[in-house]
């Protein structure tokens, strides 16, 4: 019974370590507070070594002797958990202080080691429009996300048997790509820029997934002293701003905001952090302007705010992002990315494209081709495909018609039909395209060059 209980504790610690790696200090403190007097020293030592991986145990701690192991059995037969818990708390505190110090000094903590596992982990947004659009895009690419229970945060893709789907908040997808807990992820370029902070381990596999379109922009009131302010330059040159009374910006983008202002030479500025209802802060007197994501601009107008020239920080839409370390070090990751990328490229290239088929009388394929190419909208992707239509008349097979097949975008569809009719086309058939596979996926070559493979 005791052995079974010890085994259960080991499993629980292992699961907690894998799921809560992002919050290790909190988890460690929690588990350290558990009363485990019934456990043997060996069981407790093993459990704690699983919970706290090597990179966390290597945090500098002035209160711990480097020669003394953190979780070591007491020499006596009775195990003193209070002493181990105290060491654990000291280690957690020193680790947090170390991480805060490195971040404050402008350097990121040491990257996590790539953990050995067979499954490739794909992170998808857990809620909102981005979540639904991500799943729909994969479905359009014949990659079906199978989630047994909508409350579960893990799912499978049967078409990619070596891949797990993990539903996370967008900012946590970026963080876990950096920590090695995820290998791929779908996030907005704004989230990637804010939380990735130009980390070289993050590689954009596909930067335009055709959903989640928006832009990060500065908006100011359209009344009062800002009524005639229409550009970032005019806003910066307003005489009100000084070191004692700086321009106050409300935003949730605490990395991109200061970076943008610094790049534009705006010195007297301060930022207040907010996650929602930013549009109300100028009217409440909390801020002078806001820096937020804008889609249609309707919310800004309804709150008497306006965008200004030069105030757009970045254009954003959903992107597929990967960990460089995962692609180069994890077995099967690169092959999985290749397949996903091919499916994405084929579908996105075909999106909004239509196949147009028509019959046309002519003496030869050459003659028909010249007539078709005389019209500006009938060139197709690489040119029209023209093939003979065989007819049987009076017992003889003859060629009186030629079939023309072209690919046209939706916006030019009706104009293309009119031009086909003008040169003798008839029996026009139209069908939407699902996939267009190139000889080689262009972004695959770009990815290999980024990886220097």
Protein Blocks (a to p, Z undefined) as FASTA:
>chain_A
ZZmmmmmmmmmmmmmmmmmmmmmmmmmmmmmmpcckkbcfklmmmmmmmmmcfklmmpcc
fkbcfklcfbdcdfbfbdcfklmmmmmmmmmmmmmmmmmmmmmnopacddddddddfbdc
ddddfedjklmmmmmmmmmnopacddfblkbcbdcdfklmmbccddddfklmmmmmmnop
ambdcddfklmmmmnnopakbccfblcgopaiacddddddfehjllmgcbfklmmmpmkb
cfklccddddfblklmmmmmmmnopabbcddddfbhklmmmmnopambdcdddfklmmmm
mnopacdehiafbdcdddddddfklmmmmghklmmmmmmmmmmmmmmmmgopacdddddd
dfbfklmmmmmmmpmklnojnopcdddddddeehiacdfbdcddddddfklmmmmmmmmm
mnopahiacdddfbdcdfbdfklmmmmmmnoZZ
